[in-house]
Amino acid sequence: MLADLLERHAADRPRQAALVEGDSVLTWSGLDRGVCQLANGLWKTGVRKGDPVAVALPNGFGFVTTFLALAKIGAVTVPVNPEFKSLEIRIALQASRCEMGVFDAGLTELCGSLLNEGVIRQAWVEGKGQAGIPSVDRLMTGHLPGDTLSIPDAESPLIQLLTSGTTGQSKRILRTHGQILSLAHAYQSAIDGTPDDRILAVIPLSHGHGFCSLLLNTLQSGATLFLQRSFDRRRAMETLSRERITILSAVPFVFSVLADTRMASPIDLSSLRLNVTGGAPLRRETWLKVRDRLGILLRQSYGSVETGALTINMDPDPEATAESVGRPLPGVRLDILDDAGNSLPPGMIGEVAVQSPGAGELCHADGQRPLMTVDGWIRVNDLGWLDDQGRLHIHGRKESVINVAGRKVQASEVETVLRRHPAVKQVVVVPQRDAYGEEAVSALVVVGMACTVPELVAHCRDQIADYKVPRFFDFRDSLPSTMGTASDGSHQ
């Protein structure tokens, strides 16, 4: 299954770099060996086929190796954002029913608490073990997995993706080896990925856009993936130039920041053959700024947590079609439907409906169920229209979600956190454009006692990831009645 791709590349190009992190290089044969060792170590500790295992790691050798080792066993990776705070991580673990996890070293203290409270029964941390929590390195036994391993098949679950929040109402999407392999093949075919590609990862591999366009594309094509644990604009520019990167896939905010970056020495971006945005809408102003300042042309892609990548704009003239997210990937079908479920002709706006072999299933307490409705289509909560060439154009979302640099923020979640502060009487959270023209979180607040913005920011940061914390606050004497309804948890 997925591990077969790794074994194939290890045999065909053993000395080629698979992963590069800073000055460290891991070849395809080295990656395969490390995955086998970790798979064996995890197996010996009791990880079995079908077990959900949380992986709260940033971009790095550790994330890729852990994901592939779990895939080899047949266990299910549950990516958890390492930026999450304690409450968010607890809810993610409980929602996904994880009893085991691999965590960033910065979460060691939290791991101890989770173990003592019985939230999880086993945990490992990257680097050296601390405070009684064993390190991942101790699992690298040096022995290849034996015949006792239960080899996963196409129907075996591979990854469980969460839409998490402090309300505990996470949506869980389960996807199998077969679905992920279908997605990887479709994306690599659409962009004509090859082993000669050099791909830079500055967005999280655990994010839907990064998972497909960066990690899966690398595994499918046998390319080399350059990893940054966190986005650093100048380091990214230097890497693009020095390493002759051919593919840069990121959210529009990243490209906008790179276009605003001034370097002390000349930067050569001529090696870039493909520059893909996803995860958030691409504004025309951003497209033009990136073209004029960096000399590169952006192409949009589109997908969802439920379905994975669905479209990409590979038009011969990306400037003429810059506002389109492109045509469907191989095997994907698109339609635009009215409220009654009828197909709409080109040019008319309606709900985007899809059919995709890479789509997963929605997890419930009583098992899994398909995402598609009785008519065979999956609704992805977006509005759009098709042009006469079959290219998709996105027109917005049916329900309000704040898109912070590709990371989705539920307004109701932030409102719930703010209402826990004793000074807050009413609150409504809405999107607001920042200096880059991108969406940011803004809070309209009515307080019943003296309160400052730093106090509210600190209150939020104790409970939710930094990107969810409002960047703008507007203190008011009262809120309109329509907003008052939203502040009670039904934000529209």
N, C-alpha and C positions, 0 to 999 in steps of 0.2 A: 504494500500500500504506500503511504506517504514516505515511509523509510526506504522504500525501493528506489525512489529518486536519488536519495543520498548514496545508497550503495552503488547505483549506476555511475554517478559522477566520480565516486571514489575509485572505481575501476577504470573509467575512461580518462580522467584527468587528475590523477592522485596528487601531483605536485602543484597544481594550480591553486591559487589562493581562493578560498571560499568566503572567508570572513576576515576583515581587517578592522581592528579597533586600536586607534592610536598607532603605536609602533609595533603592536603585536599582530601576527599573521597566523591564521589557521587554515591549512590546506584542506582540500576535500577529503583526503585520506585521514588527516588528523581529526577533522570533524567527525568522520564516520567512526573512528576509533573511540573518541571521547563520548559519542552518543551511545555506543555499545557498552562502554564501561559504566556510564551513568544508568543506563537501562537495567543493567545487571544489579547495580547497587540498590536502585529503587525497588527492584523485584525482591531482593533479599530482605528488605525492610517491610515487605507486605503489600506493596502497591500492585494491584491486579487489573486485569482487563475490565474496563467500564468504570473504574474508580475515578471520581472527579478530584483533581488536584489543583489547588490555587497556585498561580505563578505570578507573584508580585515583584517583577524585575524590570529595570529599565532596559533600553537597547544595549546589547552586548553579547559576548560569546555565551554567557550564562542563559539568557533568554532562549536563544536559538537551540542550544544543546539540550536544555531541559524540555522544550517543546518537542523536539525530535525523539528524545529518549522516552517520553511518555507515549508518543505516537507508536514507537516500536513495541512497547509493552501492550498497547491497546487501551491505556488509560486516557482520561479526558482532561485536556488542559482547560483551565478556567482562568483567563487573563484577568488580573486585578491591577488597577492602576496604582503603582507604588507611591504616587502623589496623594492618594486618598488618606484621610485622617482615620483615627481609630474607629469611630462609629461607622464610617462608610465601609471600611474593610470588614468589620464584624457583620454588617448587614449583607455584604457581598458573599461572605463565607456561608452564612446561614441560608441565604436564598439559593445558593448553588449546591448546598448540602455537602460542602467540602469538609473533610475531616483531616486532610493533609495539605501541606503547602510548602512552596519554595519561595523564600522572601529575600528582599534586599537587606543588606547588613544594617541599614538604618532603621529597620523595623524589628530588630532583635528584641528590644524591650517589650514591644507589643506582642511578639511571639510568645514570650514567657507568660504574659498575662492570659493570652488565648489558651495556652496549654493548661495553666493552673485552673482556669474557669471551665475547662472541658469543652470549649468551643471547637477546638481541633485536638487531635490525639498525636499528631506527628508534625514536626516542622524542621526545615533546614534553611540555613542562610548562606548567601554568597560570601566568599572570602573565608577568613578564619572564624571558627565557631566562637561564640561569646555567651557568657551568662548561662552556660549549660545547654545552649542550643547548638546542635552539631552543624558542621559546615557541609556544603555540597561536595567539597573536595574529598571528604571522608567516604563518600559513596562511590568514588571512582576506584573500583576494586582492581582494575587491570585484567579482569577476566571477561571474555565475551559471554553474552547470554547463552544459557544452555537450552536444551530441547524442551525444558519445562515451560518456556515462554509460550503463551497463547497468541498466535499470530493473528492480528486483526484482519478483517476482510472489508469489502466495500461498504457494508452496512454497519460496521462498527463505529460508534460515536468517536469523534476526534476532538472537538472543541465545543465549549459551551460559552457563549457570549452573553454578557449581562448589560442591561441598561439599569445602572444602579442609582440609588438615592437613599437619603436618610429617612424617607417615609417607609422604606422596606418593601415598596411595590415594584421590585425588579422584574423586568421581562427577561426570560431565559430562552435563548435560541440555541438549539443543539444541532450540530452539523457533523456529517459522517465523513469517513475517509473518501468515499466515492464522490460525495458532493464537493469536497475541497479539491480533490484531484481534477474534477471537471472544471471547476473555477480556475485553477492554476493553468490548465491547458488552454482554456478559452482566452484568458488574458495574455498569456505568452504568445499565442498565435496571432492575436489582434495587433500586438506591437512588434511582432517579428523579433522577439528576444533571442539572443544567442549567447554562447559561452564567452564571447569577447566583450560583452557589456560589463561596464563598471558602474555600479549603482550606489548612490549615496542615500543613507537613511538618516534623516534629521527629525522625522516624526516617529512616534512610538510604533513599534511593530505590533503591539497589542491593539492598536486602533484599527478599525475595519479597513480604512484606506491603506495604511501602512502594511497591514498583514497581507493584503492581496498584491499590491503593486510593488512592494519591496521584498518581503520574505517569500511568498509563494512564487513570484516571478523568478527570484534567484534560484529557488529549488527546482523549478521546472526547466529553466534555461541553462543552468550550470554556470551562471555569471559569478562575478565577485561583488560582494556586498560590503561597503564601507559603513561602519557603525559609529554614530555619535550618541552617547548616553543621554545628552540633552542638547537642545539647539543652541549653538553659539554662532552668531552671524559671521564673524571674521574667520573663525576656524572652518566654517562651511565653505566660505569663498576660497580660502587657501586650498582646501581639499579638492574642490571642483577643478581648480586650475592645475595644481601639482599632480594630482592622480589621474588627470585626463578622464574625468567622470563622463559617462555617455548618457545616463538616465538620472534625472532628478524628479522625484515624485513627492509632492508635499501639499499642504493646504495653502490657499491664496495668501494668507497672512505671512507665511514664511517667504514667499517670493516677493511680497511687498517690502518686507524688512530688508531682504538682500539687495533690492533695488535702491534702497536708501543708504546702504552701507558704503562708506568711503574707505578705500584701502590705501596704505602707504606706498605699495608697489603695484605695478600693472597686473591685472588678472586676465587670464586667457580662458574664455568659456567656449572656444570653438569646437571642443570635443563633444559638447552636449548635442545629442541627436534627438532627444525626447524629453520634454518638460511638461509634466502632467500635474494638474491640480485636481483635488477631490476633497470630500468631507465638508465643504462649505461652498456657497455660491461665489463665482468669480465675477467681480465687478469690471465693467469696461475700463474704468479709470486705472485699475490695477494692471489689466492686460497691457494697456498703452504704456504705463510707466515702466513695466518690466521690459517691454520691447525697446523703448527709447533709451533706457539707462544701461541695460545689460545686453541688449542685442539678441535676445532669445524670444521665441514665440511659444506662448503657453497653449496647452490643449486641455480641455476639460474632460473629466471622467465622472461617472455617477454610479451610485450603488446605495445599499442600505445594510444595516446590521443583519437583517433577516435574510437577505438574498446574496450578499457579497456584491462584487462589481457587476454592473449591468451594461454600461455603455462606455465608449471612449471616442473622442473626436480624433480620428486619424485621417481627416480630409486632406487632400493634397495642398489646399490653400487654407491653412489654419487662421489666417487673418480675416478672410471673408466669412468664415463660419465660427468666429471666436465665441459668440454667445450661445452656441449649441454644445450640449454635452455628448453629442455624437450619435452613432448608430449602435444597435445592440451588439454585444459580443457574440461569438459563435454559440448557437444553441439557445440564446435568449430571445424571447418574444415580448414585444411591447404593444400596448394599446392605450388609447385615451377614452375614458368612459364618462358618460353623463351620470346624474344621480340615480337614474333608473337602470344603470348597467349597460347601456347601449353604446356601441362604438361611435366616436365622433370623427368627422372628416378632418383632413389636414387643415391647420390654421385655427382650429377651435380648441379652447382651453377646457380641460376636464381633469378627472382624477387619473393619475398614472397607474396602470395595472401591468403586471409582468408575469411571465412564466420563465423559470430558470432552473436548469439542472443543478445549480449550485445552491439553491435555496434550502434553508434548514427547516426544522420543526419547532413549534412553540412548546416549551415544557410546562406541564401542570403537575399538581400533586398526584394526580392519578395516571400520569404518563405523558406521552407526547401526542400532539395532533398537528396535522398539516396547517400551514399558514394560509393556503389558498381557500377561497370561498367556494360555495357550491357550483359557481360557474367556471371554476378552474383557474381563476386569476388571483394573484396576490396584490392587495392594495398596499402601497408603501407610504401613504399619508402625504403625498406630494401632488401638486397641480402642475400640469404641463400641456404642451401641444407638440404635434409633429408637423414638420414642414413637408413640402411635396417631394423631398428626397429621402424621407424617412428618418431625418435627424430629429432628436428629441431636444426640446427647449423646456427648462424648468421655470415655472411661474410662481413658486412659493409653496408653503406648506398649508395643509388643511387645518392643522392645529398648531398653536403657538409653542415653538421651541426656540430657545436662544442658542445661536450657533457661535461659540467662542473659539475661533481659530480651528474649526473642524470638530470641536468637542461639544456635544449636545448638553445643554443645561435646561432642566425642567424648572420653569419659574416657580411652580408650586413647592418644589423642594426647598428652594432658597427662602421662600415666604415662610415655610414651616420653621426653618431655623431662626429667622429673624423674630418670629412671633414668640419664641422662647425667651427672648430678652425681656426683663421686667419693665423696661421703659416703653416698649413698643405696643401701641394700641391697635394700629392698623398698618398694613403694608401691602403694596402691590409691586411685583417685580416685572420689569419690562426690558426689551432690548433697547440699546442706544448706541449710535455710531461713535467710534473713538476717532483719534486723530488720523488713523489709517483708513477710515471709512468702513471698518469692520465692526461686526456686532459685539457689544460688551454688555455685561449685566448692570442694570440700573435699578435702584430701589426707591420707590416713593413711600415715605414713612410719616405716620402720625404718632407722636410720642406723648406719654402722659406725665413724664418727669424729665428733668434735665438729662441730656444724653449727647455724646459727641460722635462724630464719624469714626475716629480711631477706636472708640469703645465698641461700636457695632462691627467694625472690621475684625477686631480681635475676637469678638464673640463668634463670628462666622468662621474664622480661621481655625478655631478650636474644634469645629465639627464637620467642615466640608473642605474639599480640595480648593486650593488657591484660585483656580480658574473659575470656580463657581461664585467666589466672593464678589459682591457688587463693587464695581469700580467707581460708580457714581451714586450719590445719595441726594435726594431732594426731600427736605423736611417740609411738611405741609400742615396747615391747621385742620384740614379735613380732606377726604377723598370723595370724588363724585360717586353717586350711588351705584353706577355700573362697576366702578372699580372696587367698591366695598364688597360687592358680591364675589369678585375675584379674590379678594384678600381672605375670604373664608375657604379658599382651597379649590375654587373652580375657575382658575385663570383661563381665559380664552385667548 
